[in-house]
């Protein structure tokens, strides 16, 4: 049984790494119902991987996310499991918010082409 607690998460592209926090993986559909005249069957569809994460802006300045399109999103789970998304693209860069400690946070929506994990799951789009 894979763990559900993330110990580290980051985006990597061309040797540059962005640490991130609060990763969310959206639900994914693998089959849809197909209604026929007198019955219902199921058809496999192309899997879409997506989600969002919280990026905390470091005091050194914000990152240009366009430079990281096509990179890898890696989540290390406690217990030694790892989930990697390949071909990650940033679909929406949310508003930049500051809290009372003047930490800037931005919610970023992402999509990926592949998902691999040593938690027993390897999913590639059809």
C-alpha positions, 0 to 999 in steps of 0.5 A: 500500500503506497503512502499518501504523505509527500516528503518532497516535491519538485519540478525539474527541467534542464538541470534547474529545480523548483521546490514546490509544496501542496501538490494535488493530483486531479481525478482521472478517467480511464473508461467511460460508459457507452450506452447501446440500444439494450445494454451498456458497455465501457470504452477506454479513453486517453488518460489525462494527468493534471493537478495543481500545486502551491509555489512559494516565491523565494526571496531571491525572486520568482521563477519564469515557469515557461522555462520549465515546460516539458519538465518532470514533476517528482513527488517523494512519498514517505516509505520510499515511494516516488511518483514522477510525471513527465512532459509537464506543462503549466496550464494556468499560473494563478494570482500571486498572494502574500500572507502576513509573513510576506511569503508569496504563494501562487497556485499553478495548474499543470498537465502531464503526458506520462505518470510513473511510480514505484508505488506499483503504478505506471500509466501512459496515455494510449 
